[in-house]
Amino acid sequence: MKSMLLIMCLSLAFLSCKKDAEAEQTEKREVRAWETLLDGNSLASYSSFEAAWNYNYPWGTDHNGSARMVGSPTNHNQLSLSAGVLTIKATRLSSSPGNSTANGFTNVAIWYNSGACHAKQQILINDQFPSYTISGDFAVPTVRGTWPAFWITGVNSWPPESDIMEFKGSTTNWQNTYDGGWENKLTNVSNAGNYHNYKCWYNKINATDVECHYYIDNAWVARHVMSNSVNKPMWLIINMQMEGDSGSPGPAGNTLYTAKNIYLGRERAF
């Protein structure tokens, strides 16, 4: 009888521990929620766009190529909206207005006006926000000298950087991660001038590092690790540079790059 009582007590204790563990797991699931920070509505009108996005790069108008970003609430020649579609237009200039003003690139002559924008909402991967998903539908030029991109980069430092979509004068999409060293995934995209979806899921894997899962048209293509990127705010940027890494000379006329259905979401741990 004593043996039977002991077995019953041990069974009850086991069941109690199992229920406690299940309750703990349920509680963990309940304190996590997914939230949308940006969606296609941010491109629905200029007022919606300007509430969610800033014109140009976070650091100004110039960077690592021969295009100067031009855009403002009163100038939509290079960056315009229509029916939920963002269009960036690069225009060849008849003469150069001078060299790039960006640090490290002051020897690069400007030969184009183009467009860029960056989200006001920064990406910050940490214990409170351990996961993010960023995606968008893009139709890109692939001729020599065109350099469209959709990427995130550090607000206060470089690295980190993650390129969700980058074409450099060909039909090859570069998905890159930089944390002091480069990881690159190159994928040929058929009919890249038509819309394709480019996406990355970011997930905190320890106290310092983030895994980056890259997708094209919802098909997984690569996993990179972005070291030392936890608790480092990052900008989300859409832009079209010209020449530079994409080759030269670039197109003589206008070049278009379009985007729609931009999405930024994150997991919040309460």
Secondary structure, 3 states (H helix, E strand, C coil): CHHHHHHHHHHHHHHHHHHHHHHHHHHHHHCEEEEEEECHHHHCCHHHHHHHEEECECCECCCCCCEEECCECCECCCEEEECCEEEEEEEECCCCCCECCCCCCCCCECCEEECEEEECCCECCCCCCCEEEEEEEEECCCCCCEEEEEEEEECCCCCCEEEEEEECCCCEEEEEEECCCEEEEEEECCCCCCCEEEEEEEEECCCCCEEEEEEECCEEEEEEEECCCCCCCEEEEEEEEECHHHCCCCCCCEEEEEEEEEEEEEEEEC
